[in-house]
Amino acid sequence: MIVFLFNHLGSFPNSEMLQEYGSKIVELSKKIMETLLMSLGDGFETKYKSEFKNCHGYLRINNYSPPENLEDHGEVEGLGMHTDMSCVTIIYQDKMGGLQVRSEEGKWMDISPCEGTLLVNIGDMLQAWSNEKLRFGYERW
């Protein structure tokens, strides 16, 4: 299973836009999975064809908007510390950002949004499937 996250669109997209976006992300996710499996060594083609070729993902649109007045709310956490359950997560961030990842030392680091880029996270399923050769990271929004 592959997860697609689209953080913020400004206005809700129409169905044609979502279908086109979803199709492009499916193509991209297949290339990413093939590349990741290739990095694991011998037999990646067999693994890809038998285990991942017919995987279907899902599109999830999330909008983690901050409260209008942060002074009234103190520190705001949109989505607490977690890992993604999927194989990979492809994230498009808006200009607001807000994504943080935890370092091996346990410190939270801001992931600055960069226009025109997508962020790819390893999920729990791929970590387990690769015998931890590919590792997930803890994140929060």
Secondary structure, 3 states (H helix, E strand, C coil): CCEEEECCCCCCCCHHHHHHHHHHHHHHHHHHHHHHHHHCCCCHHHHHHHHHCCCCCEEEECCCCCCCCHHHCCCCCCCCCECCCCCEEEEECCCCCCCEEECCCCCEEECCCCCCCCEEEECHHHHHHCCCCCCCCCEEC
